[in-house]
């Protein structure tokens, strides 16, 4: 089986609170990973680091055998999908701004961001 994600000694702190203290795991193609634990256990921190929303303090993350770099971040993000526990929209801003925000998390900027946001809105209207 092909290794999809490998996490080695992942660490993250918020001021004096160490949220992740050397997390290690591997995920292989076809497997499903569930992360369980009490509030404050580091579940959201782990997901936010894996989805590139948050930066790690230390450790190594390999996606499909490759470390995450500025050169390959778009390629890796195009293969990631996150299903949040709650609906992932901001009710106090427009649909356009919601789509633009989430597209920006995937590295879209400037004219390219406008183009993909417009495309997504047009797509949603016709389907």
Helices and strands as residue ranges (DSSP letters): E 3-14, E 17-28, H 43-50, E 58-63, E 66-67, H 73-77, H 95-105, H 110-126
